[in-house]
Each structure stands twice: as structure tokens, then as C-alpha cells.
Amino acid sequence: MTDSFTGKVALVTGAGMGIGYALCRALAEAGAVVALNDLNAELADQAADTLNRALGVTRVYAYPADVADVAAMRALVERLALRLGRLDIAVANAGITLFGRFLEYEPENFDRLLAVNLRGSFFTAQAAAREMVSRQINGRIILMSSVAGVQAIGGLGTYGISKAGLRMMARTLAYELGAYHITVNAVAPGATLTERTAQETANYERDWGSITPTRRVAHVEDIAAAVLFLCSAGARHISGQTLIIDGGWTNYSPLPPDY
Ligand SMILES: NC(=O)c1ccc[n+]([C@@H]2O[C@H](COP(=O)([O-])OP(=O)(O)OC[C@H]3O[C@@H](n4cnc5c(N)ncnc54)[C@H](O)[C@@H]3O)[C@@H](O)[C@H]2O)c1
């Protein structure tokens, strides 16, 4: 990994584990100072601590909060920019799934899912963009979509709606923030092996790997590599796009046999 992110400050939400944690590791290894957000304060502290010990230098700072709490996120972004001196990159990664078939879906789950995935991402991006604009920083904003926002998957309707919304969010924010030299893109991972997915579904890696053209599920490093590219200097003219990272799955989109 190069050190091309030295001098940059990044915020990653929902980063106590899984994809967000891998993003923090990749950004910090590449030289960035990273604000690691998670709903779970203890997990955020532990994650930052583990990363700093592995790096041998303190470059990751824990910033616990619920992304659905707009006031808390606004205060968090203000605080981190003051303490760390700037904000160059914001990755609105936090997202929840809350499975359920349409005919049985409860409004409480619908509201919470949209509050975290859509509203949380929107206002995290807004707080970050305000900081970037006021500091005249050519920032990068990344939204975490999913292949479930591209293809319908049973039981993932609300989740899919939120993830499709994030693709449109990237387009519209790219349009509005372009004048400030801020790019906004989304990434849409396919089946990705994380602590959560491995625990939720038995044989996750085997079953999803077998129906993916590349015959493997994504590892968190695959998603991190794409995000780092979109945040790199070389991607300065890419905005409003959704990069699908799924080993080719959405080209035909089969589901595992017992799904
Ligand atoms: N894992 C996959 O296969 C996959 C595929 C496509 C998209 N995604 C998306 O990628 C993102 C990360 O997925 P993951 O599987 O690594 O996540 P995960 O379920 O492992 O959660 C990561 C962290 O997010 C935190 N979190 C949950 N709600 C939060 C909130 N309201 N505020 C702040 N933090 C919160 C959790 O405490 C957890 O530590 C999500 O947006 C998810 O929808 C994941």
C-alpha cells in the first residue's frame, strides 16, 4: 500500500467491525488519520486501539454515535474536524439489514432501517460536506450501497430500497457538490464475508461463492481497495457513480439453492 493519503483526515461510520473496520485499516495504513465511528462505544474504542497497536502509531480515533441521530453526527463531525484539523474523506458506511418479507414487514423496522441507512448517510454526508466547503477542501464522499439496491432479493425489500436510494443520493450530491470540487460516489458490494454475514448464514462463503462468476465471495479488503481508489487523486474526475463490487454476480444474479 502506498502512503498517498498522508495528511488526509477521514471519517468512516459503522466501523467497529466488518467492511468499515477494513476501510479504517486501509486508510490508516495508507497514511490517513481516521475517525472511526460506531454505535457501540466500547467496540469503537477497541477497534481504534487494535488498529493503532498494529500500526505502531496513533492514527485512528474512536468517535461513537448513532448515525441516525442527526444532532449527534453534526456535533461529531464538528468536533473531529476541530481536533484533527480538517476533513478530506467521509465514508457513510453504517447500514443495517432487518430481514423480512413484504407481507409481514413492520413499520418500526421500516423506520429504523431508513433512519440508519438513508437518513443517516444523507446527514453524515451533509455534515461532512459543510465542513469541506467551509474549509475549501476538495473532499471525497463515499456512500455504501449494495447489490440489493440493484437486484430484488426476497426478504431484503426495505434494505434494497434504501440501498437503491443511496445510488440516487450519490448522483444528486455529485451534482450539487461538484462546484465545490467534492466528488460523491457509491460502492455496491455483493456478498462479502464479515463477522456478521458468516454468523447470520451457515455456509455463507461456500453458497454465495458457488453462484458468483469469480467463484468466491468478496473479502473486506476487496471493498476497501475500491473505496481507496475512489478517494485517490487519480479518481478526481469520477463522481455520481456506483461501483459494483460483486465478482460479476449482478450480471445474472442467481440465489443460493435454499434461499
Ligand atoms: N457484508 C455484506 O455482505 C455487505 C454487502 C453489501 C453491502 N453491505 C453494506 O456495507 C456496510 C457495512 O456492512 P458490514 O456487513 O460490514 O456491517 P456490520 O453489520 O458488520 O456492522 C458494522 C458496524 O456498524 C455498526 N452500526 C450499526 N448501526 C449503526 C448506527 N446506527 N450508527 C453507527 N454504527 C452502527 C455496528 O455496531 C457494527 O459494528 C453496510 O452499509 C452494509 O449494508 C454489506
PDBQT file of the ligand as one rigid body, heavy atoms in Angstrom, charges set to zero:
ROOT
HETATM    1  N1  LIG A 301     -21.411  -7.608   4.354  1.00  0.00    +0.000 N 
HETATM    2  C1  LIG A 301     -22.000  -7.631   3.168  1.00  0.00    +0.000 C 
HETATM    3  O1  LIG A 301     -22.150  -8.687   2.542  1.00  0.00    +0.000 OA
HETATM    4  C2  LIG A 301     -22.486  -6.343   2.554  1.00  0.00    +0.000 A 
HETATM    5  C3  LIG A 301     -22.891  -6.358   1.207  1.00  0.00    +0.000 A 
HETATM    6  C4  LIG A 301     -23.349  -5.174   0.626  1.00  0.00    +0.000 A 
HETATM    7  C5  LIG A 301     -23.397  -4.007   1.390  1.00  0.00    +0.000 A 
HETATM    8  N2  LIG A 301     -23.013  -4.025   2.690  1.00  0.00    +0.000 N 
HETATM    9  C6  LIG A 301     -23.092  -2.768   3.429  1.00  0.00    +0.000 C 
HETATM   10  O2  LIG A 301     -21.816  -2.429   3.921  1.00  0.00    +0.000 OA
HETATM   11  C7  LIG A 301     -21.941  -1.756   5.169  1.00  0.00    +0.000 C 
HETATM   12  C8  LIG A 301     -21.135  -2.488   6.226  1.00  0.00    +0.000 C 
HETATM   13  O3  LIG A 301     -21.581  -3.818   6.283  1.00  0.00    +0.000 OA
HETATM   14  P1  LIG A 301     -20.977  -4.865   7.325  1.00  0.00    +0.000 P 
HETATM   15  O4  LIG A 301     -21.522  -6.198   6.955  1.00  0.00    +0.000 OA
HETATM   16  O5  LIG A 301     -19.526  -4.667   7.425  1.00  0.00    +0.000 OA
HETATM   17  O6  LIG A 301     -21.688  -4.305   8.653  1.00  0.00    +0.000 OA
HETATM   18  P2  LIG A 301     -21.905  -4.956  10.095  1.00  0.00    +0.000 P 
HETATM   19  O7  LIG A 301     -23.303  -5.437  10.197  1.00  0.00    +0.000 OA
HETATM   20  O8  LIG A 301     -20.797  -5.882  10.391  1.00  0.00    +0.000 OA
HETATM   21  O9  LIG A 301     -21.837  -3.641  11.013  1.00  0.00    +0.000 OA
HETATM   22  C9  LIG A 301     -20.679  -2.876  11.131  1.00  0.00    +0.000 C 
HETATM   23  C10 LIG A 301     -20.818  -1.944  12.307  1.00  0.00    +0.000 C 
HETATM   24  O10 LIG A 301     -21.851  -0.958  12.121  1.00  0.00    +0.000 OA
HETATM   25  C11 LIG A 301     -22.276  -0.573  13.397  1.00  0.00    +0.000 C 
HETATM   26  N3  LIG A 301     -23.562   0.123  13.347  1.00  0.00    +0.000 N 
HETATM   27  C12 LIG A 301     -24.797  -0.424  13.179  1.00  0.00    +0.000 A 
HETATM   28  N4  LIG A 301     -25.735   0.534  13.243  1.00  0.00    +0.000 NA
HETATM   29  C13 LIG A 301     -25.094   1.712  13.431  1.00  0.00    +0.000 A 
HETATM   30  C14 LIG A 301     -25.526   3.050  13.619  1.00  0.00    +0.000 A 
HETATM   31  N5  LIG A 301     -26.828   3.352  13.624  1.00  0.00    +0.000 N 
HETATM   32  N6  LIG A 301     -24.587   4.018  13.802  1.00  0.00    +0.000 NA
HETATM   33  C15 LIG A 301     -23.266   3.708  13.826  1.00  0.00    +0.000 A 
HETATM   34  N7  LIG A 301     -22.805   2.449  13.693  1.00  0.00    +0.000 NA
HETATM   35  C16 LIG A 301     -23.710   1.459  13.501  1.00  0.00    +0.000 A 
HETATM   36  C17 LIG A 301     -22.355  -1.880  14.160  1.00  0.00    +0.000 C 
HETATM   37  O11 LIG A 301     -22.278  -1.662  15.580  1.00  0.00    +0.000 OA
HETATM   38  C18 LIG A 301     -21.154  -2.649  13.628  1.00  0.00    +0.000 C 
HETATM   39  O12 LIG A 301     -20.024  -2.581  14.464  1.00  0.00    +0.000 OA
HETATM   40  C19 LIG A 301     -23.441  -1.675   5.460  1.00  0.00    +0.000 C 
HETATM   41  O13 LIG A 301     -23.961  -0.449   4.985  1.00  0.00    +0.000 OA
HETATM   42  C20 LIG A 301     -23.999  -2.829   4.648  1.00  0.00    +0.000 C 
HETATM   43  O14 LIG A 301     -25.354  -2.632   4.300  1.00  0.00    +0.000 OA
HETATM   44  C21 LIG A 301     -22.557  -5.161   3.290  1.00  0.00    +0.000 A 
ENDROOT
TORSDOF 0
